[in-house]
Amino acid sequence: MPLAMSQINDPKIAFAYLRPACVLLTKEPTLSNVETLSAQLKEVNDVSLQQLQDYILFPLRFVLKIPGPKKDNLVQAVANAIGYVLENTCVQSWDTLHDLFSELCLCLCCPTDPGKPVDASEELKLSILKCLDALIHATYGDIVIKLYEPVMLPGLGAAVSLLLALAEKEKSREIQGTALKLLLVLIQQCDCSQEHIDCIAHRGTIGRIMASFLPGISTAVARIITGDIRQGHGVTVRAMKVWCGTVSVVMEDSQLQCSTPVETPSPELGRVGQLLVLRTEEWVKSTATRLCVLLKKIISCTSAHRHWRVRLALVELADLLLQRCGQSLAECVGSLLDALVGAVSDDEPRVRERCEVALQEVSQRNQQISGDGDESSRNTSKTFTDVLSENLHSLCTSLPRLMRTSDDQKKLFVLNVFLGYIKLLGPLVSVVLASATHLERVSKALMQVLELDVMDVRIVEERSYTDTDIESGSSVHVHRKHFMYFTDDQIFSVLMEICRTLGYYGNLYLLTDHFLDLYRQSSVYRKQAAMVLNEIVRGAAGIAVATGKQGLSTGPCAEEDLRAVVESIIEEYISVNNWHLMTVTEETDRDKQDQKLLSPSRLLSISNTETTFTSGPLHLVPFGAPASTSHLHQLNSNIWQLCVQLEGISCFAQALGQGFCPLLMTSLYPVLEKAGEESLLVSQAALGCMWGMCTACGYASLKELINENSDYLLNDISLNLQRLSQHPQAPRVLAVMLTHSDCSLLPLVGDIVQDVLTALDLSYDHTAALFCSVLHALMKALARWFPSSLCTARKQSKSEQGTINQEDFNFGQFLLDYRKQKELAEGIGIEHDMEDTVDIDVPPPPEPEDVDDIGGPDVKKELPNHLQITKDVMERCIHLMSDPNLRLRLKVLDVLELCISVLSEMENELLPMAHRCWPALLQRLTADDPLAVLRAFRVLCTLGETCGDFLRRRVSKEVLPKLSSSLLLQAPVSARAGPVYTHTLAFKLQLAVLEGLGSLCQRLDLGEEDLNKVCEACLLYLSCRQPARLQEACLSVFRHLIQVDPDTFWFVLNELHCPSDFTPPHPDLQPVHLSGMGRPRDEYTDNVMKLLTEEFQSQTITMPSS
C-alpha cells in the first residue's frame, strides 16, 4: 500500500498477518512465497518490523541455507526482501550481523572457487551488494565495530577480495560502482550523512584491521583508476574515494603518532594472528614508498582527465591525504602538492574553487606548524614558501626533459603545475626569484621549452607584396608558430600565461635585465627570450592575467617603470644587429634560377614559333644546394626573430596605451621598414604591429596613423635616401606609406618622389629593383586616389552591349537603309544628302576671346601633380623595359600598366608616351620570356582600351600576325595534353591571349582581313578537346567579334555547323546552302551551338508592314 497511514501499527496484528507467509515460506521455499512475504512486509510499519526483525529474517535466511544449487531469481528475491527489512530497521545483535554478513558473502562466492565471484546474473549480484550495504548501514556503535576485530580478519578479507574482483572485472558500471561503494562502507568512509564512527578509538581499530588489506586494496583500486577510460567517470571517481579513504584510515598521522605501543596479536588467534599487520615505523616507511609510486600513476592519469568530476576528486584526494597523512606520507607531499597546484588553472570553476580552498588550508596548517610548534617541529617542518620554491626549482630542472619525452597531456599538466606554483607564491615570486639559482633554473627551462622549429622551408619561401591593402586589423593573418617539443596550442597558451604571471608578480627590472642578458648572450636563446619579454611586459601591465584567491593580490606596476622597461627593450630590438636581418636569398641567386627555369628553349614565346613543349621535358632547378640547408635554417630563424620582435612592439603598445604615443617617433619607422619586407611572415607581423599601435594610440586606421606621423617619417626617408648604401630600407618605408595612405600625402611626397627618380637615373643598375617597388606602390596609390574613367567605360560598354542584344531587329528598316546606302554609292541623291549634312554639321560661332589674350603667346596648361609624376615615372619605365633582369622587366610592365590607366584621362599626354614606349613594348611582346609576354600583352590590352585608334595599324601589322601564328601552332598541343598542362606557362600564355584578344579587336575596330586572321586562329579552340578554360576564353573572343561584325561571324559559325535548314519564304527567293547544313555532330558542335543560341537566336526578326 502506498500510504504510510494504511500500514499495520500493532506488532501483534503484524505478527498474525505475517505468520502464515513466514511458515509457508519455511515449508515451501519458492519464489512465489518469497514475493508474497515481500508484499506483506510493505504493509507493516517500521516499528513493528523492528520488533519482528528476527522472526521475519529467519525464513529468509533459511532459504539461503538450504543446501544445493538455487535459482538466481529466488536468491535475488530473498536478498531484496532482506534488504527491505534492513533498510527500515536496525541490527541490534552481533550474531545477526555476523550470520547475515557471512551468508550474503557466501551468496557472492563461486561454490567451486570461493575466492572468485559467483557466475550469476548481474541483477542477483547487484541485489546482494545492496543488501550488504543495507546491513552495514543498519548496524551501529559497538556492534559494527566487532566486525573489525582480529578474529573477523578472514571473513572480512574474503569480502574485500570479492568486492575488489567485482569492481575490477565486472563489465556492468552499476555493479562496479556498487562494489566500490560497499568498500567505502566497510572502511566507514561512505558518502551518507549519518556518522558511523563516533570516537577516535574506533577509527584506530578500523585502521589497524584494514592495514592488512591496504596493499591489495591500493593496488587493485589503482588499476581501476588508471584503467580503461570507457568505464566512465563515475567508476573512476568512486575508485579514487576508495583509495583515498583506505589510505587515510590506515596511514592517519593521529593514529600512528599515538603514544600507546603497538599491540602484539593474542596467542588465542592462532594462525589468524599471522595475518594481522603491525604498523611499526619500518612498515609505515616502506608502505609510504610503495604508495608514492601508485599515487604518481594515479595523478598522471587523472590530472588532465576530460571530466571535471575526476579532476575534482583528485583535488579532494590530495587535500585529504595532506590533511590526515602529511607526516606518514612525507614522500608523497611533493606529488600531492603538484596535483593541487596543477588544478589552480583548471578550466572548470568548481575545481578551481575547491583547489583554492584546499591550498589555503595547506598554507594555514604549515604556518601553524612553523609558528606555533616547538623548536624541533619548526626545524623538521618546512614553511609553505620553502616547499613551493623547492618544488618549483625541481620542476624547472626536470621541465625540459619532461617536454621532450612526455605526451601532450602530461606536458599540459606539468605546465599547469608550474603556473600554479607561481600563482600560489603570488608576490613572493619576487622573493624566490631573487635567488640567482631559482631565476637561472626558471629562465633556462623557458628558453629550452620555447625553442622554435626553423626547419620548414615554406617559411622562407612565402612572399609578400607591398600593394596588399588591409582594411582592418582583424584581416591580418597571424602565422602559427611551430615549436620543437610540443604542437598543442593550449600548451603554448599556458607557457605565455606563465610568463605574464611572472611579470605580474615578479620584479619587473630584475626579470627584464635577466632576459635581456639572455637575449644578448646567444642567438640560440634570442627568439625565446623575446617571447618571454613580450609577455612579461603584458603581465606587468595586468593584461590577460588571471589571479586566484590563493595568492595575495597585487596590482600592475607603475606606468613610469613600464615605459622605462619598454624603451630599453625596443632599443635592443631595433638595433642594427637585431633588426636588419637577412630574410631572403640573394637577388642574383634567384635571378639565375629564374633564367634556368624559365629559359626560352623550354617555354613557348611568340617569337619562338617553332618551339613546342614536345621538344623535351621540363627540368626543375632545385632551390639550393645541400650545403645551403643551414643557410635556409638561418633565414627561417631570422624571420621568426623579427616576427617575435614585431609582436613584442605591439604588446608594448597595448601595455602602455596612450602612453606609447611618444615612442612612435622611434618605433614607427622601423616597423614600416618591416611592413615592406619581401618575407610574408615578417610583413604580416609588421602590419599586425601597426594595427596594435593604432588601437593603443587611438588611431582609427593605418591611414590615420601614417598621415598623423607623416612629417617626421618623410623627413627620415628624405635623409636616408641620401645615404642609401647605409639605409637601403628607406624606399620600402615610402612604399608602405603610399600603400596605406590617401591623396593628402601626395603634396608631401612630391619632392621625395623626384629624389627617388633622380637616384634611379644615377644608379639604375644597382637600385632599379628596389626603386621599382616604390614606383609600383606609388602608381598603385595614384590609381586608387585618382580613379580613371577606364573601369566605368568598360562597365558601360558591357551594359550597352547587353541592351543592344535585347533590342528587336527591324528587318524592314534594315532593307530601307541598305537601299539608301546603295543609291549613295551609285551617286543617286548625293546632293540632297550633302545639303542635309551641311545643315546639320554647321558649327556654332566661336565665342569672342578676351582682349587681353589677343596676340599673347601660346602657354601650355600645367599638368596636375599626379599626372606629371605619372609622366616622369613612365619615362623611366620606357628605359627599364629592356633591362636584362626578368624580375625587373616584369615589375616595370606592371608599373607601365598603372601609368597608362592614370594617364588615360589626358589623351594628348598619353598618346606621345604610348608612341615612345611602343618599340620596347613590342620587343617584350615578340622576343622575350613567356612571363614577360604575359605581362606585356596585359599592358597592350590596357593600351587598346585607352588609345585604340592610335594602335590599330601597329597592332595589325606587328603584333596580330605573331599572336595568330602562336595560337595556331599551340592549339594541337593543348588539344592533346592532359590535365597537368593547365599548370604550364604555355597554357597561361594561351589563356591570357584568348581572354584579351576579343576586347582588343573590338576596341581597335580592326579591319576584315585582321578579323579573319583572328577567327582562323581561334576556331581551333572551339573544339571540345581543348581545356575547358581555353574553350571559355575562345567563346569570349567570338562574342566580341560578333559585336564587331555579326553577319560575317554568323556565316562563319554556320559554315562549321548549321542547326537547321533555311526554307525561302517565297518561291522567287533562292534557297540558302551552307556548308554546315546536314553535317553530323563533331568536336565543334557544342560551342558553335552555344554561340548561335546566345548571340543570334534571341533576336526576333520583324517583317516590314505592307
Salt bridges, closest charged atoms under 4 A:
ASP99 OD2 - ARG61 NH2 3.22
ASP99 OD1 - HIS98 ND1 3.43
GLU103 OE1 - ARG61 NE 3.36
GLU103 OE2 - LYS65 NZ 3.40
ASP113 OD2 - LYS116 NZ 3.91
ASP133 OD1 - HIS137 ND1 2.67
ASP133 OD2 - LYS181 NZ 3.46
ASP142 OD1 - HIS202 NE2 3.80
GLU168 OE2 - ARG223 NE 2.61
GLU170 OE2 - LYS125 NZ 2.55
ASP191 OD2 - LYS241 NZ 3.68
ASP198 OD1 - HIS202 ND1 3.28
ASP228 OD2 - ARG230 NH2 2.67
GLU252 OE1 - ARG203 NE 3.43
ASP319 OD2 - ARG354 NH2 2.80
ASP346 OD2 - ARG311 NE 2.57
GLU348 OE2 - ARG350 NE 2.80
GLU375 OE1 - ARG378 NH2 2.89
GLU390 OE1 - LYS382 NZ 3.37
ASP408 OD1 - LYS411 NZ 3.85
GLU440 OE2 - LYS444 NZ 2.82
ASP456 OD2 - ARG458 NH2 2.96
GLU462 OE2 - HIS479 NE2 3.68
ASP469 OD1 - HIS740 ND1 3.73
ASP489 OD1 - ARG480 NE 2.94
GLU497 OE2 - LYS423 NZ 3.18
ASP517 OD1 - ARG520 NH1 3.23
GLU535 OE1 - ARG500 NH1 2.91
GLU535 OE1 - ARG538 NH1 3.35
GLU559 OE2 - ARG563 NH2 3.09
GLU572 OE1 - ARG520 NE 3.10
GLU587 OE1 - ARG590 NH2 2.20
ASP591 OD1 - ARG887 NE 3.69
ASP594 OD2 - ARG887 NE 2.92
GLU647 OE1 - LYS481 NZ 2.92
GLU673 OE1 - HIS580 ND1 3.95
GLU677 OE2 - LYS674 NZ 3.23
GLU677 OE2 - ARG732 NH1 3.42
GLU678 OE2 - ARG463 NE 3.35
GLU678 OE2 - ARG590 NH2 3.74
ASP761 OD2 - ARG876 NH2 2.69
ASP765 OD2 - HIS766 NE2 3.39
GLU823 OE2 - ARG819 NE 3.33
ASP836 OD2 - HIS832 NE2 3.30
GLU875 OE2 - ARG916 NH1 2.41
ASP894 OD2 - ARG935 NH1 2.86
ASP894 OD1 - ARG938 NH2 2.68
GLU897 OE1 - ARG938 NE 2.95
GLU909 OE2 - LYS860 NZ 3.31
GLU909 OE1 - LYS871 NZ 2.88
ASP928 OD1 - ARG889 NH2 2.90
ASP928 OD2 - ARG924 NE 2.41
GLU945 OE1 - ARG794 NE 3.91
ASP949 OD1 - ARG952 NH2 2.52
GLU1032 OE2 - LYS1090 NZ 3.87
ASP1068 OD2 - HIS1066 ND1 3.51
GLU1083 OE2 - ARG1025 NH1 3.74
ASP1086 OD1 - ARG1081 NH2 2.39
GLU1094 OE1 - ARG1039 NH2 3.02
GLU1095 OE2 - ARG1039 NE 4.00
